[in-house]
Amino acid sequence: MQKEFVQSLVAVISVLFLMGCSDADPKVSFLRPIDNFEFKPSKDYVTSTLTSITLDAECSRFITSVDLSFDGGSTWIPSTTYDSDTVMCSTDGKFQIDLSNAKAPMNSMTINNGDSFTVNFRAWSRAGMWINREATIRFVPPAQIKQQILAGAQTQTGSGMVLKGRVVSHQQRTASGGGFVLHGRVTQ
């Protein structure tokens, strides 16, 4: 009798453990937080275009809906209303939304080169509580620079920049920007 009880108990615990694990993930699902909603890899995004900005977050499958606000939380828009292709928090723990300046309210915002704006998110869980997060987006469009700083008449590209020019007699200078730094002395 005791042997059968122990075997049954081991079988039940094994089944519960196997049901709790998903996709070879060693975490047991009923021990996962119900309020997880974090932007990955960062909450800070830099974009060169405003037509499509994809934001990714990891979230608990207990999140039922996500609202977003472009005005600091005064008005909230359901994410599925803003973007019908929103990937809602599912069993794989992913949330994805595409922001665009073709949709309201971004189409009425004035966003210039170098400007940053914040989008607030409010994720609702099954327990009736919400989690507030924000994502900061910085708009830095690709630029074309034409200056006389490179040796010879040639075009150099990289980091979204195009440099064209010819060297004339200059003193020693350092030029920087766009993720690159040039050091040196130009001689004739």
Disulfide bonds with the S-S distance in Angstrom:
Cys59-Cys89 1.91
